Amino acid sequence: MILNLGQKSFGLDISERALRLIQLKKNKDRAEIISSGEIEVPQDVIKNGKIVKIDEFSYLIKNLIKTSAGQKITSKYVTACLPEPNTFIKLITLTHPNSKDIISEIVNECKKHIPYALENTYLDWQFVDEKDKSKILIAVCPKEIVSNYQESLNKAYLTPKALEIEAAAICRCLISWHKPKTEPLLILDLGAVRTSLIAYQHPAALFSLSISFSSDNLTKILKEKLKLSDEESLKAKKLCGLDPRKAEGSVRKILEPLIDKLATQIREAKYFYHEHFSRGKDLDINLLMLTGGGSGLPFLADYLKNKCDMEVNIANPLINLTEIKGKKFIDNIQSFTTAIGLALRVIQK
């Protein structure tokens, strides 16, 4: 689902902690990474999804493009993501899909679902299945946020080819082009400062939720409970995580209450799917895919598997790409899931 603003572009993942860039080229039936980069975003440049220090943001973008690895970025066109907490995506069902005034029906139905005043938003929609006009995927974002991102990217001498809902980019990256999963599934994107949960059923995301959980919060609680420095608490999280054998299980014991709350929200999303989507009456979600920088927490997949009673896998962001063959463009590939998905949009066209 895309808010098109309309050339070849690179993918740019914008978050409060980092900017990540990926450029791809088509290689037979897959894509190949030709450029990548990452740069930290200082505190308060982006607040609650809004870019508040536009000049500093544009400087960071220019520096990211200049220092990216691989081929030089020459395109001024960019496909960027909109902040997940400020966007809304959902699959809706039309009562009269064959109506001559289908636009009015879509708008009226959207008013029942979206959390914003419609006149203050940009609304995009698409048929999930051209044969079934009753199923519509809608995407909404406040005009204020879209204008803010346009202005900020323009300041860096870039032209947004598209501003896309993050959930769409993540699904595009993680679902195989050649062997798409037909069963419904959940994708948990674990970030440094925020986490999102996406329900997917081929060929589209059904809904996404912001989860009150972050990798940074795990580090902070370890620092507080164990009286560690920032560096020591981060190391404890990465080395021990939920492994019951490490540090006599002391780190796991501290983290368990936060992970248990996360598991509860995952189970609630499963229930929501079952109750609100027609096929959910006889088809449950039995697979959870983990991605994002926080997905590497030791023993997280096993822990969630037991708590949520479902299969849990670490996602593969390279599933639609050629093998990177020793060209280590990227140290932490899970952090680049959104950027890869944004860049793939051009390849799939």
C-alpha positions, 0 to 999 in steps of 0.5 A, a space after each residue: 500500500 503506497 502513497 504515490 507522489 511520483 524513475 528509479 529510486 533507492 529505499 530509505 528507512 527513516 527511524 528515530 534512531 537511524 537512517 538506512 539505505 539500500 539500492 538494488 538492481 534486478 539480477 535474473 529473477 531476483 535482486 542484488 544489493 549494489 549500495 547500502 548504508 546506515 547512519 545514526 540519528 541524534 536524539 530529538 531530530 525526529 520526535 514521535 514520527 515527525 522530523 523536527 530538525 529538518 536542516 540536521 535531517 537533510 545533512 544526515 541524508 546527504 552524508 549517508 548517501 555520500 558514505 554508502 558502501 558499494 556503487 555510488 548513489 546517483 539517483 535523486 529519487 527515493 522510496 521512503 517509509 512513513 512512521 508506523 505509529 502515525 499510519 494506519 493499514 487495514 483490510 476492509 470489506 465492502 457491502 456493495 462492491 459492484 456499486 457504480 460509486 465505489 469510491 464513495 462506498 470506500 470513503 464511507 467504510 473508511 470512516 468507520 475504521 480509521 482513527 483520524 478525521 478523513 479530511 486531514 489525511 491522505 487515503 490510498 487503497 487497492 483491491 486485494 484480489 481483482 476477482 473479489 472487489 469486496 476486499 479493499 486494503 486501505 492505508 492512511 496517514 495524516 497530511 501533516 506527516 506526509 508534508 513533513 517528510 516531503 519537505 525534509 527529503 526535498 531539503 536534501 535534494 531528493 524527490 520522493 517517488 513514493 512514501 510507503 506504509 512500513 508494514 507493506 515494505 516489511 511484507 514485501 521483503 520477507 515474503 518470497 516472490 516465488 513461493 509465497 506463503 498462503 497460510 496467514 502469519 504474523 510478523 514481529 518487527 522488533 526495533 530499538 525504540 518501537 515494535 510493530 506486529 503485522 498480520 499477513 495473508 497472501 497477497 497483502 497485510 491485513 492490519 498492523 499494530 504498534 506494540 509497547 515494547 522495544 529492545 532499548 527497554 530491555 537494555 535499560 531494565 538490565 542496567 537498572 536491576 544489575 547496576 551495569 553501565 550502558 555498555 555492560 547492559 547491552 553486552 549482557 542482553 546480547 550474550 545472555 538474553 533469555 538463555 537459562 544457562 547464561 549467568 545462572 539465568 539471572 538475565 532471563 529472570 529480569 527480562 521475562 516479565 517484559 517478554 511475557 507482556 509481548 507474548 500476551 499482545 501476540 496472542 491477542 493479535 491472533 484472537 483478533 484475526 480469528 474473530 474479525 476476518 472471515 477466513 479466520 473462523 476456520 483458519 488460525 495463525 500458526 506462524 510468527 516471523 521475527 525481524 528487526 534489530 531486536 530479533 537476535 535476542 538469544 532464545 527469544 524464538 524458543 520462548 515465544 514459541 512456548 508462550 504463544 503456542 505457535 511456530 516462531 522463525 527468524 525471518 530471512 530479509 535476503 529471501 528475494 535477493 541473490 547471495 551476498 558472497 562475502 560482500 559484507 555490505 551489512 553487519 545486521 541484516 535484520 535491521 535493514 528489512 524495511 529498507 530492502 522492502 522499500 528498494 524492492 518496490 522498484 524491482 517488482 514493478 
